[in-house]
Amino acid sequence: MLDIGVQTKGIIPEMDIDKGFGMISEAGFTRVDINIDTFLKNSDLYAGKVNKFFDASIEELTIYFNQYTKYPVCGCICLAPGVED
């Protein structure tokens, strides 16, 4: 079976996480790409305005992103190059 994914922009965190992932699953998607722009906007990154979210350790980020792993569409979330949970 081929897994088909969609980016979460406009869904998570804009709506309730259960409702958002439910909607994605019901639409037939089997994977998601957690939109990093939610945490650090591209325009801010390019302007050198990096917020504190990514100053967290890999362990702290893993704890934060583990809330998403209870949803079947999330399967594997890449937290950093070469580091997967």
N, C-alpha and C positions, 0 to 999 in steps of 0.2 A: 504494500500500500504506500502511496505517495503522501507524505505529510505536506499540508498547505498551511502557510502561516500568514498573519496579518500584523501590522504594527499597531500598538495600543494607543497611538496619538488620537486624542478626541474621545477616548473611551475610559482609559485608566490614567490618572486618578479623577477625571472629570465626573465620573459616576461611581456609585457604590461598587466595590471590587467584586462582590458576588454577582451583582447584576451585569457588570461589564464582561466578566469572563463567561457568564452564562450566555449572554448575547453572542459573543464570539463563537462559542461552542455550537450554539443553536444554528448559527449561520453556516456551519460545516467546516470551520477552520480547526485544524488539529494542533497548531503551534502558534505561538505569539513571539513577537519581537518587542520587548519592553522598551518603549520609546525613551531613550536617554535624555532627550530634550526636556522631558518632564523635570529632570533633576538639574540639568545644566543646559541652558539654551545655547544653540550654536552661535547666535549673534554675541552673546556674552563671552563665550569661549574665544571667539575670534578677536574680541576687543580686549582680551586679557583679564576679564572680570570672572575669575573662577571662584565659585562659592565654596563654602566649607563642607558640603555634603561628601565630596570625594577625598576629604582629608581623613575620613574614617579608615580604620584598618580593614583588611580583607575580611577578618572575622566579624567586625561590626557590620560591614556591608552584606556579608552572608546572612547574618541574623535578620537584617532588614528585608532582604530579597527573599528569604525563605517563606515569608507570608504568601508569596505567589506560587510556591511549589505545590501547594495542596490542590491546585487546579490542574486537571489533566493536560490542558493546552500548553502549560508552561514547561513540562518535561525537564528541560535543562536551560538554565539561565547563565550566560557568560558574564562573569563579574569583572574580569580583566583579561588581557591577552594571555592565553594559556592557562587560565584558572577557571575551572567550571565547577559548579555544584550540582 
